[in-house]
Structures are given as C-alpha cells and as structure tokens.
Amino acid sequence: MNVFSVFLTNRGAAAVLLLQAVALVPPVAVTLWLGSQRTVLMAMAAFATVLAWDAIFAALRDRRFAPSGVTTAAIFVVLAPADVSLWQLAVGLSLGTVIGELVFGGRGFGFLNAAAVALALTVLSAPGMALAAPGSAVAWASLPGAAVLLGAGLINWRVPLAFLVVVFSSQGGLTPPEALSILATTVFVLVFVISDPTASAVTGIGRLVQGAVAGVMVWALGSGPEDALRSETLIFAALLASLFAPLLDHAALTLNLRRRAARQRSLARIDHG
Amino acid sequence: MSCEWVAMIRADRSHLVQTGAVPDQTADFTGLPTALSGLDFPGMRIRSEVAPGDAVAVGQVLFRDAKRPEIAFVSAIDGRVAQVTYGPRRTLSAVVVAPEAGLRRPASPPASASLISDRDPDAAGDLRNLLLARGLWPAFVARPFGGPPDPQARPDAIVVNAVAPSAGAPDPAGVLAGREADFSRGLRALTTLASGEVHVCLGPGTALWHGPIPRVRPHRLGRRRGWGRTGVQIHRLAPASLDHRVWGISYQDVAAIGRLVETGVYDPLRVVMVTVPAHGARRLVRVALGVGLRPLCALLPEAPDSSARLLSGSEVDGRATPWLGRHHDEITVLTRPARQVAAGQPIIPHSGLERVFPFDIPPVPLMRALTIGDIEQCQRLGCLEVLEDDVAGLSAICTSGTDYGRCLRSVLDQIRKDAA
C-alpha cells in the first residue's frame, strides 16, 4: 500500500476523478505550452462543453454535480486535430460525453471511454481530418501520471503490458530506439484511454486479452507499419477493445467457474474416495 | 507513564507477531457488560428465557433459537440482564448482561466425565447435546448461509482457524500456550462431528498439539496473502456449496470445547488484541465474549476520548458496534472520522478490491451482481462461499459505498428460502 492507494481506499469516486485529473495535468500543460493561442481557445471550449453537459445531467437527475468531464476534455485537448473548428469540437465532445458516459448514469456506470468516443466521432464526421500526434514532450509528461495511477491501482499493469507485447511483436525485429519511439507515440493513449479502469475488463485474463486485442486492432486497422501508430488508429483500437471487454470478462468468468468446479469435484473425491 | 507503556508495546510488537504473546502479558478485564448481538446471528428469531432484571450466572441459558430450540445461547458473565431488544420480525438485536457485584452465584452444572472416545458410537450424540445445551454450538459458523449450524447436520468438513488473521490479532501459539491439551481434546471432539476431515490452518513454526490425531489435517500457511480469514481458508481447502456443508471455528473456541468436555466448565473468556493504529500501540486483553467495547477501552491506559471510533474486528473490515463480535479477536480504535460516501456512486474497479478480497472469485462481477440483487449470477459466481465478514472489506473500500454485507445477506436468505 502506498500513499495513493491509501488516499483512494478511504474515499469515493470523487477521489478517483481527482487522481485521474492530477495525472492529466502535465500532458495538458505541455500541450497548451507548445500550442498556439488557438489551442488555449480549444481547451476553454472543450472544458466548457463537458462541464455544461455534466451540469445539465446532474440537474436532470437531481444529483450532486460531479465534474467527471474534465478528464474527457483533457484527453480531447491533447489529441484534438489542429484544424478542427470550435463547433465541430463542441459537437464531438458533446456526443462523446453524452453517449459514452452520461446516458449510462455518469462516469463509472458505462463501459466506454468518453474521450475515445468523442475523438472517434470527430474523426468520422470530418473525413480527412487527422488527430494530433502527441510528441515526445507529451510522452514524458504522461509518465508521472502513469506512476500515480499505477500506484493507486487505477491502472492495471496487465492491459498496457499485453498491448505493448503485441505491438512490439507485430513490428518484427525492433531496435531499442525504434521500440522507444513506438512507446513515445503510444504512451499517452495507452495510459489514459486504453487502460481506463471504467472502460476495461475487470478480470485478470480479461485485461490481458483486452490489451492484446487493442494491439491486434492497431496492427489490423493501420494500413502499414508507419501508419499503425497514428492517433486515430490507437483511438479506434481502444474503442473496439473496450467494446470487447464485457465479452472477455464473461469468458474469463466461465473459465474461472469451470476451474473451480473441477477443483471442488476433485476435493470431494479426495474426501470421500 | 503512557509514553513508556506505548514504547514497551512497540518493542513488544515485533516479538508478538513473530513468536507469540507471553500469557502473563495478557491482562484480564472482568466486570464489564457483555451482550449477544444479532449481527453475529443475522435473521435469527429467538425465544428468550430471561427478562430484564433477572440475575444470571456464567453459562446460564439466556435464549434459544426459535426455529431450532436445541441451540442455547448462554451468558458470558455473572450479572443481571439489562435489556432484551428485538429487531424486525422479532429477530435478535441484543441481549445485554450487566455485571453486578455480590450476586450469589447459582450452583454451576455438575462436571461431566470426559465424553470423548473414538470407539464409542454414542459419543458424537452426547457431544452434540453437550455443546448445544452448554452454549458452545454458536461457536461454529456454517457455510453456506452462515449462523450456527443445524443441530443434526453433519458437515463435510470443519475448518479450524489457528492463524492470526491480521497483524492486529493475537498470536495463536501464545494464546494457547499451556492449553495444548484442551486444544487437542477439542480437535478430537470435532472429528466426531464431521463426516469428512477437520482441517486446521496453522502459522509457520507453530505446534499446537503433539502427535497426529486421526482425521485432523494440519495446513501450514506460511505467508500466503489473505489466508488468515476463515472464509478464505474454507474457500481454498473445502469450498462450500449447497451440497457441501462446511463449518468454521476459531482456535480459542476449540480450546473452550476441549475444556468443556474434560471438566464440564464453560469458558467464556477470549484473548483479544486492542490496536490503536494512529499510535501503533497494541494491547492483549482477556475478556468475556461479547464485551462492551467502550467500557473496555475506557479502562485501558491509552484510553481513547469518547470521539474515537471503536471497531470490532480489523481496521479494514471491522464492525462499528458497541459489542465485541462473537467470532472476532481484535478491536481497533480509530481516531479518523468515518468514511462518507454520497449515494449513487459507481463501482470503479481498482486493485485495492482484489487486495481485500483474496478469494479466487473476481470481486467486481460479484459486487455488481450483489448490488442489483441478481441471485442467479451471485450463485454462479460463488456467493454461497462467502459471508458478511468476507465482503466487509469490499464495503469499506469500494468507491460506491454500498453495504455488500447487507446485499449478500438478502441474496443468501433468498437462496436458502428457494432451496428449502
């Protein structure tokens, strides 16, 4: 147990949101620092949109306002296309938070990552638009957040490990610099989107297979090795893998129950045999 | 004075955890009120044999299970019945006995000769009647469903927990020092009750009895994570199900059974560890079953102020009740305020959940099924193997703030009703 997991175990979902938001501060700060005035404008529009929808649904449901959209907006800001117009941003984010999260009851009640849904819909609605590729600065900035989330137990190590194993092995022979550059391109999406606890499987085997599925999707959706690690491919792979997560959990549970039933039968034979 | 005492405890603590507490460091605390609480026997309707104001002696029957009147529940101290309170539908809430000085003790029941003989076919029936009548039957926790087992049931296995479930619990080797004869006699008694084996879970390096006993199988646990709790031990060694009944019992109760069988004397005292995590202080005390937590802690040198929260059980899955749980051997004194979780929060999976639920059952699917009351799914996942104490850790840590113990109890009651 470390300080982050102790903090988490005495509190509710608001603490989870706080830790996730804190983890996202460095990448967002780097993006805003390296970006232009337009980036800041986009960030303001993004946060305003998601917080407005959070407030609307809180009022409709007569519940306490929970700004769970801040992490959605943060991820969107880092990956948003440079040439997206503000209204496209607002519509994409609105659809993402509402369909991906709020209609289920809020963060944690659904099974999708709202930022992934928002980015996917934005890309789909404007053909030819490419998501921003997070550079090495953003990659470095993601690492402290990854450490915090891993320490608190919010990210399970199985998902990113399986993803990286599949991606590395699908690239054939890799030199360390190549591997590092793949890691740099993928780490932000891997930590904050693919490994999102609310969009992941909840069993050990399910998590491993989900990471592997995401890796396979990256390979399958990209039209070539240099194409595979574009942000759109990563986002769509994340989305598809999280759609598979409930099925993977179901399969993992079936295996678990079968194993335990066999064990119970063998124990009964030992006792009475 | 208290600083030195705390320092002594700290110095002792490493000694305690590794090699066991020395018995004369355990202080006796008598003259405290005790109670039998309905939380230990959920949903049990009772037929009371005493009324408030009656004088009772140690071992005197206070009430019986209304559905199974052979099961007697007895007083742990000499005193006067202070209150008999009922919960919904006349289930037990609490029967409190307050100590009273100078009460003339009624004559105790005659001592019986040793009843246990492996070769005597009637011995098991005599033992059963003895335990039922003298109030030691509630020491057993039956799985599935919990509570005292049916008087005529023959379990497929009995699991004796002789491991300290957490760092805040007393070390069994120290507690049983000098009472190995009682413990092995108790184990022999248990073998006559079960159709299968009696599994005894032991810590590393402890030898609690001498020589092998037939149909008693020791399991040395070493440092296996989470194996300290009876529920996990049963889950790993002899999983319970509708067809496979398993009883759990703790080592102190086994020693009490052994003593009852040999001398006919009912032993109501248990060794309990009081822990104050904020100061790192611990204290071993010997108290009566069901002792009042606040009166006990008021007598201790590091007496907490009245705003401290007292839990029966460990820091993570203890119960905030006024009385020591029937099957608990630790008390935790907390100074931090109780956790407040707003209603309607989601379950966010994190690794802490697996840490407090060391079963081979994935916690989040079980928690989801319990929350929505999906009885079929709960049963598929193995809810028959767990009881409220096992999921209490999940209730304490889950971001949703759901009381999984209560959800589990309603699911188990429904399954029991359907199976009947």
Chai-1 contact restraints between the chains, C-beta under 6 A:
chainA,res_idxA,chainB,res_idxB,connection_type,confidence,min_distance_angstrom,max_distance_angstrom,comment,restraint_id
A,S5,B,G352,contact,1.0,0.0,6.0,A-B,restraint_1
A,T9,B,G352,contact,1.0,0.0,6.0,A-B,restraint_2
A,T9,B,I397,contact,1.0,0.0,6.0,A-B,restraint_3
A,N10,B,R339,contact,1.0,0.0,6.0,A-B,restraint_4
A,G12,B,V341,contact,1.0,0.0,6.0,A-B,restraint_5
A,G12,B,Q345,contact,1.0,0.0,6.0,A-B,restraint_6
A,G12,B,T399,contact,1.0,0.0,6.0,A-B,restraint_7
A,G12,B,G401,contact,1.0,0.0,6.0,A-B,restraint_8
A,A13,B,Q345,contact,1.0,0.0,6.0,A-B,restraint_9
A,A13,B,P346,contact,1.0,0.0,6.0,A-B,restraint_10
A,A13,B,I348,contact,1.0,0.0,6.0,A-B,restraint_11
A,A13,B,T399,contact,1.0,0.0,6.0,A-B,restraint_12
A,V16,B,I348,contact,1.0,0.0,6.0,A-B,restraint_13
A,R63,B,G344,contact,1.0,0.0,6.0,A-B,restraint_14
A,R64,B,A342,contact,1.0,0.0,6.0,A-B,restraint_15
A,G108,B,P346,contact,1.0,0.0,6.0,A-B,restraint_16
A,G108,B,I348,contact,1.0,0.0,6.0,A-B,restraint_17
A,F109,B,P346,contact,1.0,0.0,6.0,A-B,restraint_18
A,G153,B,H350,contact,1.0,0.0,6.0,A-B,restraint_19
A,G153,B,S351,contact,1.0,0.0,6.0,A-B,restraint_20
A,G153,B,G352,contact,1.0,0.0,6.0,A-B,restraint_21
A,L154,B,H350,contact,1.0,0.0,6.0,A-B,restraint_22
A,P197,B,I348,contact,1.0,0.0,6.0,A-B,restraint_23
A,P197,B,P349,contact,1.0,0.0,6.0,A-B,restraint_24
A,V202,B,P349,contact,1.0,0.0,6.0,A-B,restraint_25
A,V202,B,V364,contact,1.0,0.0,6.0,A-B,restraint_26
A,T203,B,P362,contact,1.0,0.0,6.0,A-B,restraint_27
A,Q264,B,P239,contact,1.0,0.0,6.0,A-B,restraint_28
A,D271,B,G196,contact,1.0,0.0,6.0,A-B,restraint_29
